[in-house]
Amino acid sequence: MAKTIQVRVNDELKDSADVLFTSLGLDTSTAVRMFLVASTESGGIPFAVGRGVDRDAAIMDAITYRRTGGKFLTAEQSLANMRTAMKAGAGVVS
């Protein structure tokens, strides 16, 4: 059974995204599905998130990592690592 995800964005962002995805031969729904699949396969956001990050370099690093046999964590491995860190007190503010 398929589920629906609704996301509110301003008109300008939606229109810009539609134009971009159309130029890539996709519709926005397909692009969002691709993001969700990539996220679950990589066990996280499938691109670098942060200030001052060279995204092109991060993407190329990830491609090189995979081509040289590197493996990304599964969602289950990521959750297990988070649970272990939480048990060890990570993220606890006193």
HELIX and SHEET records of a PDB file:
HELIX    1   1 ASP A   11  SER A   23  1                                  13    
HELIX    2   2 THR A   28  SER A   42  1                                  15    
HELIX    3   3 ARG A   55  ARG A   67  1                                  13    
HELIX    4   4 ALA A   75  LYS A   87  1                                  13    
END                                                                             
